[in-house]
Amino acid sequence: MDYTVTVWDRPYEISVYQKSKSVWIVVGDYEGQRIEVKGRSQSQAIASWREAARYRGN
């Protein structure tokens, strides 16, 4: 599934995949850098991706 998330007031496209019952993977490009994170739920994985992008943006 594809989503748009906002980081520092800019929209970014991410893709969310469910690998297993409790593993979600989010992949997206942030300012030319590929970020891939895993989470135990869809919302947690998306939040982790957003946090990773914010960290790289500092």
Phi and psi in radians as a Rosetta constraint file:
Dihedral C 1 N 2 CA 2 C 2 CIRCULARHARMONIC -1.832 0.35
Dihedral N 2 CA 2 C 2 N 3 CIRCULARHARMONIC 2.447 0.35
Dihedral C 2 N 3 CA 3 C 3 CIRCULARHARMONIC -2.360 0.35
Dihedral N 3 CA 3 C 3 N 4 CIRCULARHARMONIC 2.840 0.35
Dihedral C 3 N 4 CA 4 C 4 CIRCULARHARMONIC -2.018 0.35
Dihedral N 4 CA 4 C 4 N 5 CIRCULARHARMONIC 2.208 0.35
Dihedral C 4 N 5 CA 5 C 5 CIRCULARHARMONIC -2.096 0.35
Dihedral N 5 CA 5 C 5 N 6 CIRCULARHARMONIC 2.703 0.35
Dihedral C 5 N 6 CA 6 C 6 CIRCULARHARMONIC -1.886 0.35
Dihedral N 6 CA 6 C 6 N 7 CIRCULARHARMONIC 2.234 0.35
Dihedral C 6 N 7 CA 7 C 7 CIRCULARHARMONIC -2.263 0.35
Dihedral N 7 CA 7 C 7 N 8 CIRCULARHARMONIC 2.161 0.35
Dihedral C 7 N 8 CA 8 C 8 CIRCULARHARMONIC 0.892 0.35
Dihedral N 8 CA 8 C 8 N 9 CIRCULARHARMONIC 0.786 0.35
Dihedral C 8 N 9 CA 9 C 9 CIRCULARHARMONIC 1.159 0.35
Dihedral N 9 CA 9 C 9 N 10 CIRCULARHARMONIC 0.352 0.35
Dihedral C 9 N 10 CA 10 C 10 CIRCULARHARMONIC -2.197 0.35
Dihedral N 10 CA 10 C 10 N 11 CIRCULARHARMONIC 2.413 0.35
Dihedral C 10 N 11 CA 11 C 11 CIRCULARHARMONIC -1.433 0.35
Dihedral N 11 CA 11 C 11 N 12 CIRCULARHARMONIC 2.498 0.35
Dihedral C 11 N 12 CA 12 C 12 CIRCULARHARMONIC -2.368 0.35
Dihedral N 12 CA 12 C 12 N 13 CIRCULARHARMONIC 2.452 0.35
Dihedral C 12 N 13 CA 13 C 13 CIRCULARHARMONIC -1.525 0.35
Dihedral N 13 CA 13 C 13 N 14 CIRCULARHARMONIC 2.315 0.35
Dihedral C 13 N 14 CA 14 C 14 CIRCULARHARMONIC -2.269 0.35
Dihedral N 14 CA 14 C 14 N 15 CIRCULARHARMONIC 2.724 0.35
Dihedral C 14 N 15 CA 15 C 15 CIRCULARHARMONIC -2.023 0.35
Dihedral N 15 CA 15 C 15 N 16 CIRCULARHARMONIC 2.369 0.35
Dihedral C 15 N 16 CA 16 C 16 CIRCULARHARMONIC -2.086 0.35
Dihedral N 16 CA 16 C 16 N 17 CIRCULARHARMONIC 2.252 0.35
Dihedral C 16 N 17 CA 17 C 17 CIRCULARHARMONIC -2.226 0.35
Dihedral N 17 CA 17 C 17 N 18 CIRCULARHARMONIC 2.513 0.35
Dihedral C 17 N 18 CA 18 C 18 CIRCULARHARMONIC -1.753 0.35
Dihedral N 18 CA 18 C 18 N 19 CIRCULARHARMONIC 1.934 0.35
Dihedral C 18 N 19 CA 19 C 19 CIRCULARHARMONIC -1.397 0.35
Dihedral N 19 CA 19 C 19 N 20 CIRCULARHARMONIC -0.703 0.35
Dihedral C 19 N 20 CA 20 C 20 CIRCULARHARMONIC -2.609 0.35
Dihedral N 20 CA 20 C 20 N 21 CIRCULARHARMONIC -3.014 0.35
Dihedral C 20 N 21 CA 21 C 21 CIRCULARHARMONIC -0.986 0.35
Dihedral N 21 CA 21 C 21 N 22 CIRCULARHARMONIC -0.657 0.35
Dihedral C 21 N 22 CA 22 C 22 CIRCULARHARMONIC -2.168 0.35
Dihedral N 22 CA 22 C 22 N 23 CIRCULARHARMONIC 0.404 0.35
Dihedral C 22 N 23 CA 23 C 23 CIRCULARHARMONIC -2.252 0.35
Dihedral N 23 CA 23 C 23 N 24 CIRCULARHARMONIC 2.065 0.35
Dihedral C 23 N 24 CA 24 C 24 CIRCULARHARMONIC -2.013 0.35
Dihedral N 24 CA 24 C 24 N 25 CIRCULARHARMONIC 2.455 0.35
Dihedral C 24 N 25 CA 25 C 25 CIRCULARHARMONIC -2.099 0.35
Dihedral N 25 CA 25 C 25 N 26 CIRCULARHARMONIC 2.338 0.35
Dihedral C 25 N 26 CA 26 C 26 CIRCULARHARMONIC -2.117 0.35
Dihedral N 26 CA 26 C 26 N 27 CIRCULARHARMONIC 2.276 0.35
Dihedral C 26 N 27 CA 27 C 27 CIRCULARHARMONIC -2.252 0.35
Dihedral N 27 CA 27 C 27 N 28 CIRCULARHARMONIC 2.387 0.35
Dihedral C 27 N 28 CA 28 C 28 CIRCULARHARMONIC -2.937 0.35
Dihedral N 28 CA 28 C 28 N 29 CIRCULARHARMONIC 2.807 0.35
Dihedral C 28 N 29 CA 29 C 29 CIRCULARHARMONIC -1.722 0.35
Dihedral N 29 CA 29 C 29 N 30 CIRCULARHARMONIC 2.330 0.35
Dihedral C 29 N 30 CA 30 C 30 CIRCULARHARMONIC -2.173 0.35
Dihedral N 30 CA 30 C 30 N 31 CIRCULARHARMONIC 1.949 0.35
Dihedral C 30 N 31 CA 31 C 31 CIRCULARHARMONIC 0.892 0.35
Dihedral N 31 CA 31 C 31 N 32 CIRCULARHARMONIC 0.763 0.35
Dihedral C 31 N 32 CA 32 C 32 CIRCULARHARMONIC 1.456 0.35
Dihedral N 32 CA 32 C 32 N 33 CIRCULARHARMONIC -0.008 0.35
Dihedral C 32 N 33 CA 33 C 33 CIRCULARHARMONIC -1.909 0.35
Dihedral N 33 CA 33 C 33 N 34 CIRCULARHARMONIC 2.295 0.35
Dihedral C 33 N 34 CA 34 C 34 CIRCULARHARMONIC -1.403 0.35
Dihedral N 34 CA 34 C 34 N 35 CIRCULARHARMONIC 2.266 0.35
Dihedral C 34 N 35 CA 35 C 35 CIRCULARHARMONIC -2.100 0.35
Dihedral N 35 CA 35 C 35 N 36 CIRCULARHARMONIC 2.268 0.35
Dihedral C 35 N 36 CA 36 C 36 CIRCULARHARMONIC -2.276 0.35
Dihedral N 36 CA 36 C 36 N 37 CIRCULARHARMONIC 2.200 0.35
Dihedral C 36 N 37 CA 37 C 37 CIRCULARHARMONIC -2.318 0.35
Dihedral N 37 CA 37 C 37 N 38 CIRCULARHARMONIC 2.791 0.35
Dihedral C 37 N 38 CA 38 C 38 CIRCULARHARMONIC -2.082 0.35
Dihedral N 38 CA 38 C 38 N 39 CIRCULARHARMONIC 2.667 0.35
Dihedral C 38 N 39 CA 39 C 39 CIRCULARHARMONIC -2.632 0.35
Dihedral N 39 CA 39 C 39 N 40 CIRCULARHARMONIC 2.886 0.35
Dihedral C 39 N 40 CA 40 C 40 CIRCULARHARMONIC -1.441 0.35
Dihedral N 40 CA 40 C 40 N 41 CIRCULARHARMONIC -0.288 0.35
Dihedral C 40 N 41 CA 41 C 41 CIRCULARHARMONIC -2.459 0.35
Dihedral N 41 CA 41 C 41 N 42 CIRCULARHARMONIC 2.881 0.35
Dihedral C 41 N 42 CA 42 C 42 CIRCULARHARMONIC -1.067 0.35
Dihedral N 42 CA 42 C 42 N 43 CIRCULARHARMONIC -0.835 0.35
Dihedral C 42 N 43 CA 43 C 43 CIRCULARHARMONIC -1.168 0.35
Dihedral N 43 CA 43 C 43 N 44 CIRCULARHARMONIC -0.634 0.35
Dihedral C 43 N 44 CA 44 C 44 CIRCULARHARMONIC -1.187 0.35
Dihedral N 44 CA 44 C 44 N 45 CIRCULARHARMONIC -0.680 0.35
Dihedral C 44 N 45 CA 45 C 45 CIRCULARHARMONIC -1.151 0.35
Dihedral N 45 CA 45 C 45 N 46 CIRCULARHARMONIC -0.717 0.35
Dihedral C 45 N 46 CA 46 C 46 CIRCULARHARMONIC -1.127 0.35
Dihedral N 46 CA 46 C 46 N 47 CIRCULARHARMONIC -0.752 0.35
Dihedral C 46 N 47 CA 47 C 47 CIRCULARHARMONIC -1.097 0.35
Dihedral N 47 CA 47 C 47 N 48 CIRCULARHARMONIC -0.658 0.35
Dihedral C 47 N 48 CA 48 C 48 CIRCULARHARMONIC -1.159 0.35
Dihedral N 48 CA 48 C 48 N 49 CIRCULARHARMONIC -0.685 0.35
Dihedral C 48 N 49 CA 49 C 49 CIRCULARHARMONIC -1.101 0.35
Dihedral N 49 CA 49 C 49 N 50 CIRCULARHARMONIC -0.799 0.35
Dihedral C 49 N 50 CA 50 C 50 CIRCULARHARMONIC -1.038 0.35
Dihedral N 50 CA 50 C 50 N 51 CIRCULARHARMONIC -0.740 0.35
Dihedral C 50 N 51 CA 51 C 51 CIRCULARHARMONIC -1.143 0.35
Dihedral N 51 CA 51 C 51 N 52 CIRCULARHARMONIC -0.718 0.35
Dihedral C 51 N 52 CA 52 C 52 CIRCULARHARMONIC -1.107 0.35
Dihedral N 52 CA 52 C 52 N 53 CIRCULARHARMONIC -0.680 0.35
Dihedral C 52 N 53 CA 53 C 53 CIRCULARHARMONIC -1.172 0.35
Dihedral N 53 CA 53 C 53 N 54 CIRCULARHARMONIC -0.728 0.35
Dihedral C 53 N 54 CA 54 C 54 CIRCULARHARMONIC -1.062 0.35
Dihedral N 54 CA 54 C 54 N 55 CIRCULARHARMONIC -0.716 0.35
Dihedral C 54 N 55 CA 55 C 55 CIRCULARHARMONIC -1.082 0.35
Dihedral N 55 CA 55 C 55 N 56 CIRCULARHARMONIC -0.768 0.35
Dihedral C 55 N 56 CA 56 C 56 CIRCULARHARMONIC -1.227 0.35
Dihedral N 56 CA 56 C 56 N 57 CIRCULARHARMONIC -0.412 0.35
Dihedral C 56 N 57 CA 57 C 57 CIRCULARHARMONIC -1.382 0.35
Dihedral N 57 CA 57 C 57 N 58 CIRCULARHARMONIC -0.185 0.35
